[in-house]
Structures are given as structure tokens and as C-alpha cells.
Amino acid sequence: SVTWSLDENMVIWGTVQDVTLSNNLVAEALRTSIHVDEISSNPDHSMGLYVGRKDGLPNSRRITIVRNLLASNEFRNASIRGADDVEFSNNFVINHGDGQLGLNIGDGNGKKDHLVSVAAFGNVYEDGPDTGGGGGLPPIRLNGKTGSKVYLEDNLLENHQKDEHWGRTSNLVNAPFFTASNYQPLPSSQVRDLVFANAGARLAGKGLDVV
């Protein structure tokens, strides 16, 4: 269980490969706390999970993120840039910030706009008090340089159509393009119960209470 950080709760950063994050609780990254300039020039923070690499370095590769609970992180649920063959599957995200503050693929802000390849299967995004009532943009935002590859399948988004997204749709592909792991995604309809029964540090046999 990883909570109450001053920046991202969890980060995969640099040129790394063959990394798996599974069955974690990633929650309540602090938004306005003791943040200082060394951490962020913007004290309004609260970041969940970030996958990326420093400018000028090769991309990270073969990153598998499955069956995690991301709860009440305002931003980056998750944010993925500068990485290839990222599998983001069967994660449950609740009470994310509005619009692009859900799954952000390829930052898309000028010099940080990197090539990226991501497949997102069977994730569930459930609104909360920080989501703005579901009236904004869908939580999946696509960016990345032209030539990036993004595959979406069976992502359930409250108050939006399944797999609904916005941003640079030209990077979407129609079929999975890699097998980073042997994980077989479950239908999104099964994800909530699965994740709440297994995510985070907890007593053996005890699931999490509903957030």
C-alpha cells in the first residue's frame, strides 16, 4: 500500500525493462501539503502512478501494470510516456480528477511528447467527489508523437461510453501489438470485486472496504 506521497505515489522512471506492478493500493497522494520548490513548482499536486523516462534516454520497455487500486489521486491515474510495450490491465480507479486526470498516454506538452506504445484492457474508472460529476471529458487521454501505438479494449468509464477517449486518436490501433506478459485480462465487469479482494497490504483473507 502506497499513500500520502508529496509527488507521485509510485513511479517507474528511467530506462528500465521487465517491471510488473500488481495488487497494489495507490491512494491519496497529497494535493496541498508541505510541497516545496524542490519537489514541485506547483504546490497543487496529488499524483498517482507515473511511467516515463528522462528526455534523451531510451524508452523503458515491457511494463505490466495489472489489478491495482488507484483511489483519490487527483492526477496521473496513470500517466504513461517514454515507454514501450506497456500493459495496463484490470486496474480499478476511483475518485480521480476530472477529464485528462485519469489514464494519460503520452504527455503531449511539447518537448515531453514522446513515442509510446500502450495497451489498456479491462480497466474501470469510477467517479467520486473529485471527478466533477462526470460532465467533463472522458478519463482516457491520448497523446504521444505520431507513430505511437495505443490499443483500447473493454475499459469501463462511468458516465462515458466504453473506451471513450479524446486527444490524438490517430495513434489508435485496431489489434493488440505485443505480449509483454502472459497475463490474461478479465472482463471489466469482474474487476471491481477482484481488485477490492486483493489490492494492498492487508490481513490475510481480508478484502478492502469499499472506498
Summary of the structure (lengths in Angstrom):
residues: 211
radius of gyration: 15.9
end to end distance: 14.4
largest distance: 46.9
contacts: 735
relative contact order: 0.17
helix: 11%
strand: 35%
